[in-house]
Each structure stands twice: as C-alpha cells, then as structure tokens.
C-alpha cells in the first residue's frame, strides 16, 4: 500500500485578499507562515520517503516546511499547479461576477473563464501524476503539496467523479487529506479529508479562498 498525504498550501497574500490566484505566483502572508510551522511539526515523526510540490511559491514554501526536518529535497512537478484561470487570474469573485451575464452562474457547475483550463484538462494531468507516484513509491509514504482546485481534481479522480472544475469538497489552508493505494487490489482508499487538527492553536478564521 502506498500512502499519500495531500496538503493544501498555507495562506497566501492572494488568499487573504480573496483573489482568484490560479498560476499567479504570490507568497505566503504572516498567518500562512505560522501555518507552515504547524503542518511541518505534524509530519516530523512520519516516515516520509518523498515530498512533492507545485512549483508556485505558496505551495513550495509549505512543502519545504514539511521536507526540511526529514532532510528531503522537495520534488517540484508542474502537474501539481492550480487551475490556470485565464482572464480571471488575480480577480476577486465579485469582480468576476460583474464580467458575467446574470444567468451564466445557473447554467452548470463547470464555469471556465476565457483562456482557462477545463476540469477535463486538470483531470488528465493529476491522473498522470497519481499513476506515476504510486508506482514509483510502492509501499511507501509521501506528501503532496498543492492547491485547493488541484486537490479537488485529485480526490474526484480517486473517487471516479465527473471531471468538472467545481467539486463538492473544501480544502482549508494546510489541510491534510489522506489517501492510500492498494496495489494488490488496484484500488484507492479515502482515509481522511480536510483534516486541520494541527491548527488548533491558531486563531479561527484564517482560511480564505480555494484558487
């Protein structure tokens, strides 16, 4: 069995401003840096063999906080980036609503801005990543640090849900979702979702935004 801990990055300045970040590469804020220390402490006693991360700095800095105590080098993979949000990049939800016809939001769940990545495109890249890492690290324990949209796509792929952008999951900053792949049965198991117990000492209300 291969065990994956799927971790959303700590809070960024874009999260705090409620921006749709996508591939916009913004740093962590002070609250986010506190979160990284706590999530790093959470994994100190785990026998990790590898830490993978999106190359965007909000994920990379979170991943280093987990990898450094284990003397592991973070492995960056472009397939772990957030959704490319196209023309919506850097905007707030209110600003996007002003750009859209009033009825557009009622037409379905998979809303994609001009030039943005679709749910099907995201499904292809996260599925490729998952297939590769579970075969590379058989019977091992690894951490994957990425983004809210990327995590939604991963969990929906594992559960064989439709490849749409807006999945019925929420992932708080530095939340931990545990999944495992049973090689003998060729099947995934969900172990936990959006676990943030390591943040109990922080003031409530620090999580903002998914993208």
C-alpha positions in Angstrom: 0.0 0.0 0.0 1.3 3.5 -0.9 0.1 6.3 1.4 -0.3 9.8 0.1 -0.8 12.9 2.4 -2.4 15.6 0.2 -1.7 19.0 1.7 -3.1 22.4 0.6 -0.6 25.2 0.8 -0.7 27.7 3.7 -2.5 31.0 3.4 -1.0 33.4 0.8 -1.4 37.1 0.4 -3.7 36.4 -2.5 -5.9 34.2 -0.3 -6.1 36.9 2.3 -7.2 39.4 -0.5 -9.7 36.9 -1.8 -8.1 36.8 -5.2 -8.5 34.0 -7.7 -4.8 33.2 -8.0 -4.5 30.3 -10.4 -1.0 30.4 -11.7 -0.4 33.9 -10.2 2.7 33.3 -8.0 2.1 35.1 -4.7 3.9 34.5 -1.4 2.6 33.4 2.0 1.4 36.0 4.4 2.4 36.1 8.1 -0.6 33.9 9.1 0.4 31.4 6.4 4.0 31.2 7.7 2.6 30.3 11.1 0.5 27.5 9.5 3.6 26.1 7.7 5.4 25.7 11.1 2.5 23.8 12.5 2.0 21.5 9.5 5.7 20.8 9.4 5.6 19.8 13.1 2.7 17.4 12.3 4.8 15.4 9.9 8.1 15.3 11.8 7.5 11.7 13.1 6.2 10.3 9.9 8.5 8.0 7.9 8.3 10.1 4.7 10.2 9.0 1.7 9.4 11.9 -0.6 7.7 15.4 -0.7 6.2 16.6 -4.0 5.0 20.1 -4.6 3.6 22.5 -7.1 6.4 25.0 -8.1 4.2 28.0 -7.1 5.9 29.6 -4.1 2.8 29.4 -1.8 3.0 25.6 -2.2 6.8 25.4 -2.4 7.3 27.2 0.9 4.7 24.9 2.6 6.4 21.8 1.2 9.8 22.9 2.5 8.5 23.2 6.0 7.5 19.5 5.8 10.5 18.3 3.9 13.3 20.1 5.8 13.1 18.2 9.1 13.4 14.9 7.1 16.4 16.2 5.1 14.4 15.7 1.9 14.7 17.7 -1.2 11.2 18.9 -2.4 10.4 17.5 -5.9 8.6 20.1 -7.9 6.1 19.0 -10.6 4.2 21.3 -12.9 1.2 18.9 -12.9 0.5 20.0 -9.3 -0.1 23.6 -10.2 -3.5 25.2 -9.5 -6.0 25.5 -12.3 -4.9 28.0 -14.9 -7.6 30.6 -14.5 -7.1 32.5 -17.8 -8.7 36.0 -17.8 -9.9 35.5 -14.2 -6.4 35.4 -12.8 -5.9 37.9 -9.9 -9.6 38.9 -9.8 -12.0 38.5 -6.9 -15.2 36.6 -7.1 -17.2 39.9 -7.1 -15.1 41.2 -10.0 -15.7 38.0 -12.0 -19.5 38.2 -11.4 -19.5 41.7 -12.8 -17.9 40.3 -16.0 -20.5 37.6 -16.4 -24.1 37.7 -17.7 -26.5 37.3 -14.7 -27.8 33.9 -15.8 -24.4 32.4 -16.5 -23.8 31.0 -13.0 -27.0 29.0 -13.2 -26.0 27.1 -16.3 -24.0 24.4 -14.6 -21.1 23.7 -12.3 -18.1 23.9 -14.6 -17.6 27.6 -15.1 -14.4 28.4 -17.1 -13.2 31.9 -17.8 -11.7 32.9 -21.2 -8.4 31.1 -21.8 -8.7 29.0 -18.6 -8.1 25.3 -18.0 -11.0 22.9 -18.0 -11.9 20.2 -15.5 -11.0 17.6 -18.1 -7.6 19.1 -18.7 -6.9 19.1 -15.0 -8.1 15.5 -14.6 -5.6 14.4 -17.2 -2.6 15.9 -15.5 -3.4 14.9 -11.9 -4.3 11.4 -13.0 -0.9 11.1 -14.8 0.8 12.3 -11.6 -1.0 9.9 -9.3 -0.4 6.9 -11.5 3.3 7.8 -11.7 3.9 8.3 -8.0 2.1 5.3 -6.6 4.1 3.1 -8.9 7.4 4.9 -8.1 6.9 4.6 -4.4 5.3 1.3 -3.8 4.6 0.6 -0.1 5.9 4.0 0.9 4.6 7.2 2.5 4.8 10.5 0.6 3.4 14.1 0.9 2.0 16.0 -2.0 1.6 19.8 -1.5 -0.6 21.7 -4.0 -3.8 23.8 -4.3 -7.5 23.7 -3.5 -8.5 23.1 -7.1 -5.8 20.6 -7.7 -6.8 18.7 -4.6 -10.4 18.7 -5.7 -9.4 17.2 -9.0 -7.3 14.5 -7.3 -10.0 13.4 -4.9 -12.6 13.4 -7.7 -10.3 11.3 -9.8 -9.7 8.9 -7.0 -13.5 8.6 -6.4 -14.2 8.4 -10.1 -16.4 11.5 -10.1 -17.1 13.7 -13.2 -14.1 15.8 -14.2 -15.6 19.2 -13.5 -14.0 22.2 -12.0 -16.3 22.8 -9.1 -16.1 19.7 -6.9 -18.1 19.2 -3.7 -15.0 19.4 -1.5 -13.4 22.2 0.5 -9.7 22.2 1.5 -8.6 24.7 4.1 -5.1 26.1 4.1 -2.6 23.4 5.2 -5.4 20.8 5.5 -4.3 17.2 5.2 -6.2 14.6 3.1 -5.0 11.1 3.5 -5.4 8.5 0.7 -3.9 5.1 0.0 -3.5 2.9 -3.0 -3.7 -0.8 -2.5 -1.5 -2.3 -5.2 -2.8 -5.9 -4.7 -6.4 -4.8 -5.4 -5.6 -1.9 -7.7 -7.9 0.4 -5.8 -7.8 3.7 -3.9 -9.0 4.2 -0.3 -10.0 7.5 1.2 -8.7 7.7 4.8 -9.5 11.3 5.8 -10.5 14.6 4.2 -9.6 18.2 5.1 -8.0 17.4 8.5 -6.7 20.6 10.2 -6.2 19.4 13.7 -2.7 20.8 13.7 -4.1 24.3 13.5 -6.0 24.2 16.8 -3.6 26.7 18.5 -4.2 29.4 15.8 -6.9 32.0 15.8 -10.0 30.8 13.9 -11.0 32.4 10.6 -7.6 32.2 8.8 -8.7 30.2 5.7 -9.7 32.1 2.7 -10.4 31.0 -0.9 -9.8 27.9 -2.9 -7.9 29.1 -6.0 
